[in-house]
Amino acid sequence: MAAITAAMVGELRAKTDAPMMECKKALTEAEGDMARAEEILRVKLGGKASKAASRITAEGVVAAYIAGNVGALVEINSETDFVAKNDDFLAMANLAAKLVAENNPADVAALAALPHDGKTFDDVRTALIGKIGENMTVRRFQRFETTAKLASYLHGARIGVMVEFEGDDQVGKDVAMHIAAMKPVSLSAEQVPAELIEKERSVAQLKAQEDADKAVAEGKQPQSAEIVAKRIDGSVQKYLKEVSLLNQAFVKNDKQSIEQMLKASNASVKAFTMYVVGEGIEKKVDDFAAEVAAQMAANKQ
C-alpha cells in the first residue's frame, strides 16, 4: 500500500477544500490514487450535504453586488450565526450576488446551475456544506438593471438594501440607510400590499369593539358607527404613512418626509428591495445539551 504523505493530503485538500482528516481517509481508502480519492471525497461531501439539507436555516447573510447599472441583492441562509461569519460562507454569498447580476438567472434553481471555475454554483455550495457540516441554502435574490443609478447598504450582514434612484450619489446612500433603519414595506402608500392593509384594518376594528364593550360595561354610551368608521380609517391612514417610504420622516432630518427630501435634492426613487436575514422563517429552538449530543453523534457517522 502506498504511503500517504502530508504533501499528498495537502494537495487533495487544496483541490477539494475538504477537512484534513477527511482527505487522509480518502487517500488511504484510494491507496494513494489522487483522482480516486477526490471522487471518494465528492461522494462523501455529497452525503453530508444530503444529511444537512433537512435542517432549518434561519441565520445567514445578505450580500450585494453592483457593477454600473446592474446589481443584485441575495440572501443566503445557514443554521447558525457562527457559520454566517465564516469567510468561506461570506465569499460564497458574494459570489452568488455577482453571478445573479452577471447572468440574470430566472430563479434559485437557475442560479444553482450557473458555472463557476469548472463547477456549478451548487457544487460550490455542496462542497462548503461538506467542509463545514452545516446546511446552507439560497433563499431569494433580486436583480436590478436600470438606466438610472443603484445604491446598496448592508447593516452588518443581516439587513441588506438596494435602491434604484435618480440624483446625487449621496441621496441614494442616504435612502438605502434610511430603509434599513425604518423598514418600509413599499415605495408609496398606494403600493402597500392589500393583505397588510386588511390586517391593520382588522386590528383597528377589534380595538374599537373592545372600547365599545368597555363603555357598555361601564354604563356609558359607545361611539357611534360613523365615529368608529372614521377612527378605523384614521388608523389605516396612519399605518400607510408609517410603512410607505415616501411618507416616512427622513431619519437624518425628521422635519422632512423622504418625498420632501427627494424633491429638495432634485432626486427620485424608482424602486427598492430590502432583505432581513431569516425574516419569516420559523427558527427551531433546541435544548442546548441535546443539540450538542446530536452533533457529536452525527460526527461519528
N, C-alpha and C positions, 0 to 999 in steps of 0.2 A: 504493500500500500504506500502511495506517495506521501511524503512528509508534508504537513500543512504548515507553511511558514507565515510569519507575521506580515511579510510583504504580500503574500497571496491574499490574506484576509483583508489587508488594506486596499488592495486592488479591487477586490469584489465589493467592498464597502463603497469605494469611490464610484463604481458602476451602478450600484443599486440603492445606495443610501440606507441600507438596512442596518440594524444593530450589529455590533461587532461579534457577539456570541452567535447570532443567527448566521452570520457569514461563515464563521468557523464550522458550525454544524453542517451547513450546506456543502462546504468544501470537503468535509470528512465523508459525508454521505456520497458525494460525487467522486470520491477517491482522487481529489485534486484536479478534476476536469473543470476548468473555469466556466465554460459555456453551459455545462450541465448544472453546475452549482447555481449559476444565475437563473436558470429555468426553475430549479427547485425553490429558490427564494421567491420567484414570482408567484408560484403556486401557493407557497406558504403565506405570503403577504396578502394574496387574494383571499385566502381563507380567513385571515384575521379581519380583513375588511368586511367579509360577509357576516362574521360574528358580531362586529360592531354596528352593522347597519340598522339593527332594530333599536338601538339606544337613542334616547332623546337628545337632541342638540339644541339647547336653548341659550348657550353662550356664543361667543364668536366676535366677528369684527365686520365693520363696513369699510370698503375700500373704494377710492375714487381715482379716476384717470381722465385727464383732459389733454388732447392734442389739437390745438387750433380750435375749429368749430365742432369737433366731435368729442364726446365724453361718455363716461359710463359710471354708474354707481352700483355696487354689488354688495350683497350681504351673504357672508359665508359663516356657517354655524359650527360650533364644536360642543362637546359635552361639558367641558369645564373652562373656567376663566383662565386657569393656568395655561392650558394649551392655546388659548386665544392670544396669549402674549409670546408664544413661541415664534422665533424668527422665520422658520420654515413655513409655518402656517400663515404668517403675515405676507411672506413672499408669494405664497400660493394665491392669497386673496388679491394681491396687487396684479398678479399675472392674469387672474380671471377678469378683472376690470379692464385691463389692456386688451385682452382677447375679445371681449364684448365690444369695446369701442372700435376695434380694427376690423372685426368680422361680421358684426351685426347678426348674431345667432337669433333664431326665432324664439327659442325657449331654453330652459335649463338643459334639456336633453341635447339640444344642438350645440350648446356651449361645451358639454362634456365630450362631444365628438371632435372638437376643433383640434388640429395638430399643433404640437409644440416640441421642437427638438427631437423629431423622430418618434414621438409618442402622442397620445391624445391628452387633453386636459384631464380626463377621468383617470388615465394611467397615473398622472402626477398625483391626483387626489388619493387614489387607492394605495399608491406606494407610501404616501405620508401616513395614511391610516395604519399601514403595516409597521411603519417605523415607530410611531408613537403609541399605537394600540388604542386609539380613541376615534369614535365616529366623527366624520366631518361631512357636511352637506352644503351644497349651494342652494340657498333658499329662494333668492329673487335677484333681479337686476333691472335697471332702467338705462337705456341708451339714448343719448341726445345727439342730434345732428342738426345744425341750425345755421342760418345766415347772420344771426346775432352773436352774442358773447355767452360764454359759460364761466361760472364760478363755482367752486366747491368749498366746503368746510367740514372738517372732521373734528368732533368733540371727543378727544381721546380717540378710540376706535369704535365706540359703541353707538354714536349718533353720527350719521353722515347726511349731508345735504348737497344737492346740485341745483343750481339756478340758471335758467336761460333768461337773459336780460339784454336791454339796450342802455347804454350810458357809460359813465366813468367806471373803471375797474373797481374803485373803492366802494361804489354803490353795490356792485354785485357781491363783494366780500361782506359788506355790512348786512345785506339782506340775508345771505346764507347763514351768518352767525345769528341773526335775529330769529330765523326759522328754527335753528337748533335749540334756541332758548325758549321760544314761545310755542313751538309745535302747532302751527296752524294745520287744519285738515284740508284746506282748499285755498285757491288764489282769491276768489271773491265769494260773497255771501250766496250768490246765485249758483255756485258750483259745489256747495256743501251737499254731500250725499243725502238723499231723501230719508234713508233709514235713520241717520243720525238726527235729523230734524224731528222725525216722528218720535224717536226715543226721548228727546228733550221735551217735546210737547206732552208726552205721556207722564213724565216726571212732574211737570208743572200742573197737570190735571190732578194727579194724586195729591200733590201738596195743597191744591185748592180744596179738594174734597176733605182732606184732614182738617183744614181750617174751618170748613163748614160744619163738620161733625163736632169739632170742639166748641164752636159757637152755640150749636143746638144744646150740647150737654151743659153749657153754662147759662142757658136760658136767654141767649142773645139771638138777634136776627142775623142769619148768614148773609153774605154778599149776594147781590142779585146775579142772575145768569149773565147779564150784559157786562157787569163789572168783572166777573170771573173770566169771561171770554177775552176781555181787554187785558186782563192780568196775565193770562196764559200766553196771549200773543206777544205781550211785552217781554216775557221770559224767553220766548223763542227768538225774538229780535235781538235781545241782549246776547244770547248764545251765539247767534250768527256773527255778530261783531267780534266776539271773543275768539272765534275759531277760523275766521277768514283773514288771510294775510293782509290784504289791502286795508282792512278796517282796524287792525291791531295798532295799539300805541307802539311807536318805534322804541326799542329798548335803549337806544342811545340818546333819545330825546322824547320823553313821554308826553310832551306838549304837541307832538305831531303824530298823525297816523302814518303808516307806511305809504299810503296813497299820497298824502301831502308831502312827505319827504321825497318821494319819487318825482312828483310834479316840480318841486322846488329845484331838484337836481337835473331836470330835463331828462329823466330816465323812465324806464318801464320794465316790468317783469312779465314775461310771457308764460313761464311755467316753472315748476319746481318739483323735486322729489325729495322726500326725507325718509330715511330708514332708521329705526331704532332697533338695535340687536335684540332678538328674541321676542319682540312685540307680538303678542297674541299667541305665543307658544306656551302651552301648559308645561311648566317645569316640574319634573319629578323630584320629590324630596324623599331621600332615603335615610335610614338610620346609619350614621357615620361608621360605626363599628361593623355593621353588616355589609356596608359598601366596601370597606377595606378587605373584609374576608372574601367577598365575591371576586374582587380584583385579584387577590392572591391566588384564589382557586383557578381563575381564568388563565393566569400567567403560567400555571403548571401544565396546562393543556398543550 
